[in-house]
Every structure is written in C-alpha cells, then in structure tokens.
Amino acid sequence: MSVVMEEEIKRWTARRKSALVLEIIQGKTTVSEASRQFDLPPSEIESWVDDGKRGMENALRAKPEDVREQYERQLKDLQEAYGEAMLELRARKKLASLLGKDES
C-alpha cells in the first residue's frame, strides 16, 4: 500500500476512497487486503470500485452525463423495480385470499 494509505483513516473522504480504488484497479492491493487493513466490509469497498469505474466510464464518454442525469435515471429504475415488486406482492396476497390462505 502507498504511504498515503498506511496512515490511520478516521474519515473516508472522496479523495481517500479514490486513492484506494485506484490502487485496487492498478493491482497494488485487493479488496480483501484493503478490507482487512482498514476494517471495512468488502461490499463497501466493492461498491466504491463499482462507483469509480462508472465515473471513469462516464468521464471518458464523448458526451458525459451529468451527475443529476445519472441519479435521475437510477431513481427511475429503482421506482420501476419497486412498483413491480408491489404489484407482485398484491397479486400474491390476492391469490392467497382467493385460495383461502391467510398470508401476510
């Protein structure tokens, strides 16, 4: 790990996160090593890596999307998924009531 990353980190700023993500992408460390060293869940570090890759991909596009567009698209996708889940839940409850089962 680099000297910057060896100090005890009390707050994970965007700069520190990006430095760690860059080291992971460059192969200087792994998610599991960083997880152990900084006492962070691997899923959190993997999320940072995914966010970093998405950000790099967007930055390198001929016509980058702004952050607001990205979040609006993500919000729309999540709302659609929620709506579908609610419809499925209602359908299951209706089916259960028609079949005489009391499913909550």
N, C-alpha and C positions, 0 to 999 in steps of 0.2 A: 504494500500500500504506500501511497505517497506520503510525504511528510505532513501535508495539509490534512490528510485523512487520519493520521495517527493520533492527533490530539483528541481529548475527550470532548464529545459534542453534546452540548446541552440542548440546543435548538437546531432543528434541521431546516435551514434556510434553503431557498431555491438554488442558491449558488453551491451549497454543500451537497444537496441532492444531485445536482447536475454533475458535479465533480465525481461523485460515487458512480453515477450511471455511466459516465464516460469511461471510468476505469473498468467497469464491467463489460462494456461494449468492446473496449480495446483488449480485453482478455487479461488484464493485470490482476484481476480478482474475480471471484464468482459471487453469485447471490448468497450461497450458503456460507462462504467465508465472511462476507460483509454482515450477514445476519448474526453470526456468532460474535464477530468483533464488536459490533455496535449494539448488540442485544435488541435487534429489531426483528419482527416477524418476516420471514421470506416473502410472504404475499405482499407486504407493504413495499419492499424493495422491488419486487417484480412489477408492481403497479407503477412505480417511478420509472422503471426501464421502459415499460409499455408507453407511458405518457411521453417520455423523452423521444422514443422512436417515432411516435405520431407527430410530435412537434417538429422533429427534423424533417420528416417526410413533407409536412405542410410547408416548412420554410423553403424547401427545395423545389416546390411546385412553381410552374411558370406564373400562376395566378393564385397566390396563397389565400386561404380563407382566413378571415379574422377570427379571433377567439370567440366573439359573440356568435358568429355563424356556426362554429363548431359546437358550442354549448346548446344553441337552439336546436340543431339537428339531433344532438344526443338526447335532449329533453323530449323532443317529438318521438323519437324511437322508444324511449322509456315509457312515455304516456301510452303509446300504442300497445306495448307489451303489457302494461298494467290493465288497460281496457280489455285486452284479450283474456287475461287471467281472471278478471272479474266476470266476464261473460261465461267462461268455463265453470267458475265456481257457482254462479247462479244456475247454470244448466244442471250441474251435479246435484245441487240442493233440490231443484225441481224434480229431477228424476228420482231422487231418494224419497221425496214426499209422495210421488206417484206410486212408487213401489212399496210404500208403507214403512220405509226405514226412516228413523229419526237421526239424520246425520247432521252434525253441527260443524 
